Amino acid sequence: MFGTEIRSQVTAQDPETGEKVVMGYRDQHVWHCSLSLGAEEGVLSNEKWDEVAQDFMDRMGFTEVSGKSPCRWVGIHHGASTNGNDHIHIAASMVREDGTRWDGRFLDFKKAQDTCREVEVKHGLTRVEGRAHGTAERGEKPAERYQAVRAGMDLTAPKDLAQRVRAAGTAATSEAEWVRRVQADGVIVKPFFARGSTDVVRGYRAALKPQRVAPGRYGPCGLTCRLQRPLGSQPLLRKLRYRLHRRGSGAPRGSVRSSWLPWTST
C-alpha cells in the first residue's frame, strides 16, 4: 500500500524445545481489534460507539491527533454476541496516507489494553481492572463451555487444568514433588528441554488426562486443553523455582531431567 511493505513472521513451535521457530514471512498491512462491553451494560447506540471508536483510535495513534499522517480505518458495530456482549470490530491500515508506517505495531496489545482503561473512564463504561492488578483471567471459548456441559463438568478444561497445576505448585516443596502432585491429580505433563540439552528443563506442556464420563464417552483430552506458553516464560514454573531457590531447595533457572521422570502420568 502506497509502495510500503509490511510483513510479519510466520512461526511454529519446535516440538523438542517448545521455542518459536520462524518459518517464513507474510504480508500484513491491516490491524484488527474488537471492543466489547459486558452483557450487563446493554447495547450502546451507533453514535456512542462512534465516539468510543474515534477516541480509541486517536489514542492508539492512527489518526491525525498523533501529529502524523492518518491511517484509514473502519469500525463495524456487530451488536450483541451470543453471550449478550455488545461489540464492534475495527480494521485499520498500518500504512499512513503519506506512505509511512504506523509505529504502534510491536507494542499494540499492551497499548490497546491501557487505552481501553482510559476510554472506559472517559465514557463512563464499566472499568476492567484485572490486568492492572494481576487478577485477569483468560476468557472461556464457546466450544470449551459446550464441551464442559456435555461432559458434566463445572469448569472448562483449561480452567480446571490451570487450577490443578497451580494448587500443586502452592503445596509442593520441590519441583519433583510438584510433578508428582500434578500427575496424581490427573494431569499429564511433559517437559521441554533447553536448546542443545537433554537434561535441563525450561518449560512444560500439560493436559488433563481423558476421563470416561459415560459408556463410550470421554471428557476433554490433551489436544483440547494443553498449555503451550513460550518456554522459559511460564509464570507458574518460574515463580515455583524462584520460591524454592529462596528456600534453598531449588535452582531458579532450570531443573534437571530427574525431577521430571517419568514425565507422563499413567
N, C-alpha and C positions, 0 to 999 in steps of 0.2 A: 504494500500500500504506500503510495507516494514515493515509491522507489526504496522504501525502508524494509529491511527483512528482520523479522523477529522469530527466533527458533527456541524450542525448549528440548530438554533432554528426554529421551525415552529410556527408562530404566527397568531393570528386572532384579529380582533378589537371588543372590548366589546361594544355591541350596546347601553348600558346605559351611560358609561363614555367615550367611544372613545379610551380608553387606549389599548395598545397592551397586549394581554394575551398569554403566552407561552402554546401551545397545545401539544408540543412534540419535538422530535429531528429527524433529518435525516442526512444521510451520505453526506458529501460534500468535496470531495478530489480534485475537479477541479475548477480552477478560470477562468472566461471568461471575455473578454472585446472586444470592437471593436474600431478601429482607422479610422476616416473618414475625408475626405477633403471636402471643399466647392466645389460645382459644377463648379464654375468659375476657379478653379485650374487645371481642366482637370484630366488626368489619369497619375499616376506615373508608371514607369517600375517596373517589378518584382525585379530587382536589387536594385532600390531605396527603395522600400518597405522593402526589406530585411535589408537594413541599418537602416531604421527608426525603424523597429520592434526590431532589435537587440539592438539598443540604448535605446529604451523604456524599454525593459526587463532588461537590465543592470541596469538602474536607479531604476527600481522597486524592485531590489534585488533578482531576480530569477536566476541569472547566477553566475558564479564563480567570477565575478567582485566584488561581495558583500563580498568576503573573506570567503564565506561558500560554502558548497557542493551545486552544482547547482540543479535546478528543471528541469524536462523535460517539454518542451513546443513546440508548433507548431503555425505558423501563416499561414492563408489561405487568399489569395488575391481573393476577390469576384468580383472585377471590379466595374463598376458604378451601383448605385442603381437606382430605378425608377425615383428618383429626380436628377440623374446625379452625385451623390456623390461617388467618388472612395473610396473604403474602404477595410480594412482587418479585419478578426476575429482572435483573439488569444485565445488559450486554454492552460492552464498550470497546472501542478500538484502542489498542495500545500504541497507536501511532498518531501523533498530533497532526493537525492540519497543515503545519509547516514542514512535515516530514520528520520531525524529531520524535524520539521515543518517550512514552510515559515512563517516568523514573521511579514509580512505586511498585514495580512488578515483583521484586525479590523479597519485600517485606510486607506484601499485601495482606496476608492473613492477620497478623498482629495489628496492622494499621486498621484494617476493617473492623476488628473486634473493638479496638479503642474508640474508633469513630462511632460505632453503634452505641456505645455507652454515652457518648456526648449527645448524640441525636435523641436518645431516649429521654435524657434530662430536658433538652430544649423543647421537645414536642410533647412532654407530659405522658410518655409511654412507660409501661412497666419496666423498671430497671433490672437488668440481669447482671448480678454481681458475682456470680460463681467463679468466673475466670479470674477476676481481680483478687478474690480471697482464696483461690486454690481449691475450691469445692465443686467446680464444674464437672459434669459427667457427660460421657458420650451418649448421644440420643439413641433411642430404640428405632430400629428399622421395622416397617410393617411386616416384612417377611419373618423377622425374628419373633415378633409378637405373635403372629399367626402360628408359627412353629411351636411356641411355648404353650399356646392354648390347646393345640392338637395333642401335645404330649402331657397336658395336665400339669404344667409347671407354673409355679408362682412367679418366677423370674425368667427373663430371656436368657438364652445360653451364654452370651457374652457377660452379662451382669452376674450370673451365677458363677461362672468361671472366675471372674475378677474377685468376687468375694472370697472364694475358697483360696485363691492364691495369696490374697492379702492377709487373710486370717492365719494361714500357715506361716507367713513371714513375720507376723506380730509375735507369734508364740515360739518361733524357732530360736535356738541359742547357737546354731551353726548353720552354714549353708547346706551341709549334708542332711541335717535334721529337717531343714525347710523342704528339700527334695523329697525326703521320706514322708513328710506330712502331707504334701500335695498329692503324692501318689496314693497314700492311704485314703485320701478324701475323694478318690475317683477322678483324678486329673492325670492326663498323660503329659509328660514334659520331655522335651528333647533339647539338648544344648547346641549352641553354635560355638565354634572354636575360633580363636583369633587367627587371622590370615597367616598361613605358613606354620600353624601349630596344630597339634592333635591332642593337646592336654590342657591348654589354657581356655577356660570357658568365658566368652564375652557376652553371652546373652542366651535366650531360650525361646522356644515356641511351646505353647501349652494349649490343651484342648480337653474338653470334658469327655470322659470315657463313655461311649454309647451305652445307654441303659434300655433294657426291654421294658416298655410301658404297657404292652398288650401283646397277645399272641401274634407273632409276625410283624410287630411294630416296635421301632426303637426310637429313643429320644435323640437329641442333637448329637451329631458325630463331629469328629475333629475338623472336617473340611469346612464346617459352618461356624466354628467358634474359636479357631486358633488365634493366638496373639502373635503378631509379626511386626513388632516395633523394630526400628534400626538397632542393630546390636551395639552394646556398649552404652546405649542411651535409655534403657528400660528403667524407668523411675524406681520400681519396687526393688529390683535386684541391686541397683546402685545404692539405694537407701539401706537395704539389708546389709550389704557389705560394709558400708560406712559405719553403721551401728555396731557391727561385730568387730570392726577394726578399732573403734573407740574402746571397746571392752577388752581388746587384746586377744580376741578369739577368731580373727579372720583377716584376710588381706583385702584392701579396698579396691583393687583393680581387676582381679580375676581369681577364679578358683581353679584348682587342679581337677583333672578328669575324675579322680577317685571319688570326689564328693557327689558326682552325678551318675555313678554306675550302680545298678542298671538305670538308664535314663528314661525307660518307658515302663508304665505300670502294667501289671499282669492281672 
